[in-house]
Amino acid sequence: MKKMLIGILTALSLAASAFGAEPDSRTAALNTLISKIEQRYTLSGFTAKFDQYSTIKSMDITDTAGGMLYIRRPGKMRWEYEKPEPQIIISDGIQLWIYRPSDNQVIIGKAPVFFGDGKGISFLSDIKILRENFVASLEPDDDQGNSVIKLIPKKKNPDVEVIHMAVSRNTSDIIYAVTRNAYGDETRIELSGFEFSDSLNPDLFTFTVPPGTDILELEQ
């Protein structure tokens, strides 16, 4: 009986040790992965091709779009949509311009209102946002073998309830990010063809309104 009791206690002790080690191991793996992402995106900027899929859950509708993305840190972004129709979204980190040439219209507002709390993978314009603004956890790898990080904003925001971000194990490139809001709507942005640079033209991140263009103010 004594030997049996010792055996049970030993087994329980080993099990407790195993359960205690697993979270520490996953935390270490997560910190290593985020550090690799930060190192990968240390240059001041990059360009990439993007494909965007936006799903409205209540209507079961998915819209697709795509084009080129330009990032210059900190906070500067330029989204050049080529499909379904030309559109440019530009932010210098403070000001925002949304230009729709087919409508002869530009919408002007404040960048934090439009891109706040990681919307539109805006955390890529300032990679330290990952640690500062989100609670991160490591998820199982996706079907392609990419590492997946779950990001929950520290500050509650109905527009961004959770982000799942897939990262290449080989290159530490961010392959895609899926943002879900409080209503179950999702936006998936896939990235490819990265080119990193310290010399992106600053003029890419400002906008001069063409004469005769209608100007609208973005609601704050």
RATA-V96577 format. One record per residue. N is the residue number from 0. RES is the residue in one small letter. OMEGA is omega as a letter, one per 20 degrees, with the letter a starting at -180 (NA if undefined). NEAR is the number of other ideal C-beta (glycine too) atoms within 12 Angstrom. D_LAST is the distance of its C-alpha to the last C-alpha in whole Angstrom. Layout:
# RATA-V96577
((N:RES:OMEGA:NEAR:D_LAST) (N:RES:OMEGA:NEAR:D_LAST))
This chain:
# RATA-V96577
((0:m:a:7:73) (1:k:r:8:72) (2:k:r:9:71) (3:m:r:10:69) (4:l:r:11:67) (5:i:r:12:66) (6:g:r:13:65) (7:i:a:14:63) (8:l:r:14:61) (9:t:r:14:61) (10:a:r:14:59) (11:l:r:14:57) (12:s:r:14:56) (13:l:r:14:56) (14:a:r:14:53) (15:a:r:13:51) (16:s:a:13:52) (17:a:r:14:50) (18:f:r:14:47) (19:g:a:14:47) (20:a:a:14:47) (21:e:r:15:45) (22:p:r:14:41) (23:d:r:14:42) (24:s:a:15:43) (25:r:r:22:40) (26:t:r:17:38) (27:a:r:15:40) (28:a:r:24:39) (29:l:a:29:36) (30:n:r:20:36) (31:t:a:20:38) (32:l:r:31:36) (33:i:r:32:32) (34:s:r:21:35) (35:k:r:25:36) (36:i:r:34:32) (37:e:r:25:31) (38:q:a:16:34) (39:r:a:22:34) (40:y:a:35:31) (41:t:r:17:32) (42:l:a:21:32) (43:s:a:23:29) (44:g:r:32:28) (45:f:r:34:29) (46:t:r:28:29) (47:a:r:32:29) (48:k:r:23:30) (49:f:r:38:27) (50:d:a:26:28) (51:q:r:33:25) (52:y:a:22:25) (53:s:a:25:23) (54:t:r:22:24) (55:i:a:17:23) (56:k:a:16:25) (57:s:a:10:25) (58:m:a:12:26) (59:d:a:11:28) (60:i:r:13:27) (61:t:r:16:27) (62:d:r:21:25) (63:t:r:20:26) (64:a:r:27:25) (65:g:a:28:26) (66:g:a:27:27) (67:m:r:30:27) (68:l:r:42:25) (69:y:a:34:25) (70:i:r:40:24) (71:r:a:33:24) (72:r:i:30:24) (73:p:r:23:22) (74:g:a:30:19) (75:k:a:35:19) (76:m:r:44:19) (77:r:r:38:21) (78:w:r:39:21) (79:e:r:26:23) (80:y:r:28:24) (81:e:r:19:27) (82:k:j:17:27) (83:p:r:15:27) (84:e:a:17:26) (85:p:r:19:25) (86:q:r:27:21) (87:i:r:33:20) (88:i:a:38:17) (89:i:r:39:17) (90:s:r:39:15) (91:d:a:27:17) (92:g:r:25:16) (93:i:a:21:13) (94:q:r:28:12) (95:l:r:38:12) (96:w:r:35:14) (97:i:a:33:15) (98:y:r:31:18) (99:r:a:22:20) (100:p:a:19:23) (101:s:r:13:25) (102:d:a:16:22) (103:n:a:15:22) (104:q:r:21:18) (105:v:r:29:16) (106:i:a:27:12) (107:i:r:29:11) (108:g:r:24:7) (109:k:a:21:8) (110:a:a:31:10) (111:p:r:25:10) (112:v:a:23:6) (113:f:a:29:9) (114:f:a:37:12) (115:g:r:25:12) (116:d:r:30:15) (117:g:r:40:17) (118:k:r:35:16) (119:g:a:32:18) (120:i:a:38:20) (121:s:r:38:18) (122:f:r:39:20) (123:l:r:42:23) (124:s:r:36:21) (125:d:a:29:22) (126:i:r:34:25) (127:k:r:20:25) (128:i:a:33:22) (129:l:a:36:25) (130:r:a:20:27) (131:e:a:19:24) (132:n:a:26:21) (133:f:r:31:23) (134:v:a:19:27) (135:a:r:34:29) (136:s:a:24:32) (137:l:r:27:34) (138:e:r:24:35) (139:p:r:15:38) (140:d:r:19:38) (141:d:a:20:37) (142:d:r:10:40) (143:q:r:15:40) (144:g:r:14:41) (145:n:r:27:37) (146:s:a:34:36) (147:v:r:31:33) (148:i:r:39:31) (149:k:a:27:29) (150:l:r:37:25) (151:i:a:25:24) (152:p:r:29:20) (153:k:r:17:22) (154:k:a:17:18) (155:k:a:15:18) (156:n:a:24:15) (157:p:a:17:16) (158:d:a:25:14) (159:v:r:35:17) (160:e:r:27:20) (161:v:r:32:23) (162:i:r:41:24) (163:h:a:35:27) (164:m:r:41:28) (165:a:a:34:31) (166:v:r:39:33) (167:s:r:25:36) (168:r:a:20:39) (169:n:a:13:41) (170:t:a:19:38) (171:s:r:27:36) (172:d:r:29:33) (173:i:a:40:30) (174:i:r:35:31) (175:y:r:32:29) (176:a:r:40:26) (177:v:a:32:25) (178:t:r:37:21) (179:r:r:29:22) (180:n:a:26:19) (181:a:a:16:20) (182:y:r:15:21) (183:g:r:17:23) (184:d:a:27:22) (185:e:r:28:23) (186:t:r:35:22) (187:r:r:30:25) (188:i:r:36:25) (189:e:a:27:28) (190:l:r:34:29) (191:s:r:21:33) (192:g:a:18:34) (193:f:r:26:33) (194:e:a:20:34) (195:f:a:25:33) (196:s:r:19:33) (197:d:a:13:33) (198:s:r:14:33) (199:l:a:24:30) (200:n:r:16:29) (201:p:a:17:26) (202:d:r:14:25) (203:l:a:26:24) (204:f:r:31:21) (205:t:a:22:20) (206:f:r:26:20) (207:t:a:13:21) (208:v:r:22:20) (209:p:r:16:24) (210:p:r:9:25) (211:g:r:10:24) (212:t:r:21:21) (213:d:a:17:19) (214:i:r:21:15) (215:l:r:19:12) (216:e:r:17:9) (217:l:r:21:6) (218:e:a:11:4) (219:q:NA:12:0))
